Amino acid sequence: MNQFTPLAGWANFFVIVGSSAGALIGLQFVVMALVADVASRRSEQQQKQAGDAFATPTIVHFGTVLLLSAVLSAPWTDIGGPVLVVTATGTCGFFYSLLVTRRMRRQTAYQPVFEDWLFHALLPLGAYGILVASGYEAYFHSHGSIFGVGAAALALLFTGIHNAWDAASYHVFVARRRQSGNEND
């Protein structure tokens, strides 16, 4: 059996992007373990709310990229399977991003700024929306729609990288200073 032609040229792209997402998931776990010892003045409830709004979505975005990469690197013989997975993943991700946006508004541990809204709400909503549109478009222009899937995967990967870096730097430069009593910086 031959691989479904529109996906054939994308194998290396999705292998690279998927490998990156997998490695970044592992690094995110390492970072979380390293910052776990940072004492916080926030209640457990506030910490849980902040984690649900800011930390967990990063893993979800990396996991989505890994899933898309694995599915689109498989040797499909027709368009049905990959289109179903891309569309379902985009739809679930879109609604999950709406939930994250709601969690960001409700959490009380941190006051989000524009950059937080951009990288934790708007960009993921857009990326997942592109996945849904690409899945739908694949029935009409399968070759062109894969560019939308690739763009969405990269957007989620780079959003996750930004968010992971933002969280790590916050814990290193802000939370640790507060823990040691240096709040003047």
One Martini backbone bead per residue (centre of mass of N, CA, C, O) as a GRO file, in nm:
protein
  185
    1MET     BB    1   0.097   0.035   0.021
    2ASN     BB    2   0.034   0.364  -0.019
    3GLN     BB    3   0.070   0.665   0.071
    4PHE     BB    4  -0.092   0.936   0.117
    5THR     BB    5   0.011   1.183  -0.083
    6PRO     BB    6  -0.020   1.461   0.082
    7LEU     BB    7   0.164   1.329   0.329
    8ALA     BB    8   0.442   1.233   0.220
    9GLY     BB    9   0.604   1.523   0.240
   10TRP     BB   10   0.553   1.541   0.580
   11ALA     BB   11   0.713   1.343   0.758
   12ASN     BB   12   0.958   1.509   0.862
   13PHE     BB   13   0.805   1.735   0.994
   14PHE     BB   14   0.645   1.553   1.204
   15VAL     BB   15   0.892   1.426   1.334
   16ILE     BB   16   1.022   1.685   1.439
   17VAL     BB   17   0.782   1.809   1.591
   18GLY     BB   18   0.716   1.560   1.767
   19SER     BB   19   0.991   1.534   1.905
   20SER     BB   20   0.987   1.809   2.035
   21ALA     BB   21   0.733   1.769   2.203
   22GLY     BB   22   0.832   1.525   2.365
   23ALA     BB   23   1.078   1.664   2.493
   24LEU     BB   24   0.915   1.902   2.626
   25ILE     BB   25   0.751   1.734   2.815
   26GLY     BB   26   0.990   1.632   2.981
   27LEU     BB   27   1.097   1.915   3.064
   28GLN     BB   28   0.844   2.005   3.213
   29PHE     BB   29   0.869   1.796   3.439
   30VAL     BB   30   1.140   1.891   3.543
   31VAL     BB   31   1.064   2.180   3.614
   32MET     BB   32   0.838   2.109   3.813
   33ALA     BB   33   1.026   1.959   4.009
   34LEU     BB   34   1.222   2.204   4.067
   35VAL     BB   35   0.974   2.411   4.163
   36ALA     BB   36   0.825   2.258   4.398
   37ASP     BB   37   1.006   2.393   4.644
   38VAL     BB   38   0.855   2.649   4.615
   39ALA     BB   39   0.735   2.862   4.813
   40SER     BB   40   0.398   2.967   4.899
   41ARG     BB   41   0.140   3.203   4.982
   42ARG     BB   42  -0.051   3.031   4.852
   43SER     BB   43  -0.299   2.848   4.820
   44GLU     BB   44  -0.397   2.550   4.705
   45GLN     BB   45  -0.626   2.664   4.535
   46GLN     BB   46  -0.458   2.873   4.380
   47GLN     BB   47  -0.252   2.675   4.263
   48LYS     BB   48  -0.456   2.503   4.107
   49GLN     BB   49  -0.573   2.727   3.932
   50ALA     BB   50  -0.305   2.808   3.798
   51GLY     BB   51  -0.237   2.531   3.679
   52ASP     BB   52  -0.499   2.504   3.503
   53ALA     BB   53  -0.432   2.781   3.340
   54PHE     BB   54  -0.092   2.746   3.283
   55ALA     BB   55   0.031   2.444   3.284
   56THR     BB   56  -0.149   2.223   3.154
   57PRO     BB   57  -0.180   2.344   2.862
   58THR     BB   58   0.110   2.291   2.773
   59ILE     BB   59   0.084   1.983   2.765
   60VAL     BB   60  -0.153   1.975   2.570
   61HIS     BB   61  -0.009   2.108   2.329
   62PHE     BB   62   0.221   1.905   2.307
   63GLY     BB   63   0.033   1.656   2.278
   64THR     BB   64  -0.102   1.748   2.017
   65VAL     BB   65   0.151   1.751   1.843
   66LEU     BB   66   0.221   1.456   1.886
   67LEU     BB   67  -0.040   1.339   1.774
   68LEU     BB   68  -0.034   1.464   1.492
   69SER     BB   69   0.242   1.347   1.413
   70ALA     BB   70   0.167   1.051   1.437
   71VAL     BB   71  -0.080   1.044   1.250
   72LEU     BB   72   0.069   1.194   0.994
   73SER     BB   73   0.298   0.950   0.982
   74ALA     BB   74   0.115   0.756   0.890
   75PRO     BB   75   0.010   0.500   0.648
   76TRP     BB   76  -0.206   0.628   0.467
   77THR     BB   77  -0.469   0.564   0.203
   78ASP     BB   78  -0.658   0.794   0.315
   79ILE     BB   79  -0.842   1.079   0.439
   80GLY     BB   80  -1.034   1.002   0.678
   81GLY     BB   81  -0.858   0.962   0.932
   82PRO     BB   82  -0.698   1.232   0.950
   83VAL     BB   83  -0.944   1.419   0.942
   84LEU     BB   84  -1.079   1.322   1.198
   85VAL     BB   85  -0.846   1.384   1.392
   86VAL     BB   86  -0.805   1.684   1.331
   87THR     BB   87  -1.095   1.778   1.389
   88ALA     BB   88  -1.123   1.664   1.677
   89THR     BB   89  -0.877   1.804   1.797
   90GLY     BB   90  -0.964   2.093   1.734
   91THR     BB   91  -1.231   2.088   1.888
   92CYS     BB   92  -1.125   2.012   2.166
   93GLY     BB   93  -0.913   2.243   2.184
   94PHE     BB   94  -1.109   2.478   2.164
   95PHE     BB   95  -1.275   2.411   2.420
   96TYR     BB   96  -1.033   2.404   2.610
   97SER     BB   97  -0.952   2.704   2.563
   98LEU     BB   98  -1.210   2.816   2.683
   99LEU     BB   99  -1.162   2.697   2.963
  100VAL     BB  100  -0.893   2.839   3.017
  101THR     BB  101  -1.002   3.125   2.999
  102ARG     BB  102  -1.190   3.092   3.240
  103ARG     BB  103  -0.966   3.018   3.445
  104MET     BB  104  -0.808   3.281   3.420
  105ARG     BB  105  -1.038   3.465   3.531
  106ARG     BB  106  -1.087   3.299   3.817
  107GLN     BB  107  -0.824   3.319   3.913
  108THR     BB  108  -0.615   3.451   4.214
  109ALA     BB  109  -0.287   3.427   4.191
  110TYR     BB  110  -0.305   3.590   3.907
  111GLN     BB  111  -0.260   3.871   3.689
  112PRO     BB  112  -0.324   3.894   3.378
  113VAL     BB  113  -0.174   3.978   3.085
  114PHE     BB  114  -0.158   4.019   2.758
  115GLU     BB  115   0.045   3.787   2.707
  116ASP     BB  116  -0.130   3.573   2.841
  117TRP     BB  117  -0.375   3.596   2.656
  118LEU     BB  118  -0.225   3.533   2.397
  119PHE     BB  119  -0.075   3.245   2.487
  120HIS     BB  120  -0.336   3.107   2.649
  121ALA     BB  121  -0.577   3.189   2.435
  122LEU     BB  122  -0.559   3.303   2.138
  123LEU     BB  123  -0.355   3.111   1.998
  124PRO     BB  124  -0.492   2.842   2.063
  125LEU     BB  125  -0.764   2.907   1.936
  126GLY     BB  126  -0.649   2.951   1.652
  127ALA     BB  127  -0.511   2.676   1.611
  128TYR     BB  128  -0.766   2.501   1.652
  129GLY     BB  129  -0.928   2.640   1.430
  130ILE     BB  130  -0.738   2.556   1.200
  131LEU     BB  131  -0.783   2.255   1.232
  132VAL     BB  132  -1.080   2.252   1.166
  133ALA     BB  133  -1.056   2.390   0.887
  134SER     BB  134  -0.857   2.180   0.767
  135GLY     BB  135  -1.041   1.937   0.789
  136TYR     BB  136  -1.260   2.048   0.608
  137GLU     BB  137  -1.072   2.128   0.358
  138ALA     BB  138  -0.964   1.838   0.283
  139TYR     BB  139  -1.210   1.758   0.099
  140PHE     BB  140  -1.111   1.981  -0.129
  141HIS     BB  141  -0.784   2.044  -0.025
  142SER     BB  142  -0.556   1.838   0.084
  143HIS     BB  143  -0.282   1.967   0.018
  144GLY     BB  144  -0.336   2.257   0.149
  145SER     BB  145  -0.440   2.180   0.444
  146ILE     BB  146  -0.163   2.087   0.566
  147PHE     BB  147  -0.059   2.374   0.622
  148GLY     BB  148  -0.253   2.429   0.854
  149VAL     BB  149  -0.155   2.201   1.036
  150GLY     BB  150   0.138   2.293   1.051
  151ALA     BB  151   0.081   2.575   1.168
  152ALA     BB  152  -0.066   2.479   1.423
  153ALA     BB  153   0.161   2.307   1.538
  154LEU     BB  154   0.365   2.539   1.562
  155ALA     BB  155   0.196   2.724   1.739
  156LEU     BB  156   0.177   2.523   1.977
  157LEU     BB  157   0.478   2.485   2.020
  158PHE     BB  158   0.554   2.790   2.068
  159THR     BB  159   0.354   2.838   2.292
  160GLY     BB  160   0.468   2.625   2.484
  161ILE     BB  161   0.749   2.743   2.504
  162HIS     BB  162   0.670   3.013   2.617
  163ASN     BB  163   0.510   2.909   2.869
  164ALA     BB  164   0.740   2.749   2.996
  165TRP     BB  165   0.937   2.983   3.022
  166ASP     BB  166   0.756   3.172   3.185
  167ALA     BB  167   0.724   2.983   3.429
  168ALA     BB  168   1.022   2.939   3.496
  169SER     BB  169   1.102   3.239   3.528
  170TYR     BB  170   0.907   3.305   3.750
  171HIS     BB  171   1.021   3.102   3.961
  172VAL     BB  172   1.314   3.216   3.955
  173PHE     BB  173   1.265   3.549   3.964
  174VAL     BB  174   1.014   3.562   4.175
  175ALA     BB  175   0.951   3.333   4.381
  176ARG     BB  176   1.238   3.309   4.506
  177ARG     BB  177   1.256   3.599   4.605
  178ARG     BB  178   1.014   3.585   4.791
  179GLN     BB  179   1.122   3.354   4.964
  180SER     BB  180   1.390   3.537   5.044
  181GLY     BB  181   1.273   3.857   5.061
  182ASN     BB  182   1.314   3.990   4.748
  183GLU     BB  183   1.067   4.217   4.642
  184ASN     BB  184   1.229   4.475   4.501
  185ASP     BB  185   1.267   4.359   4.183
   0.00000   0.00000   0.00000
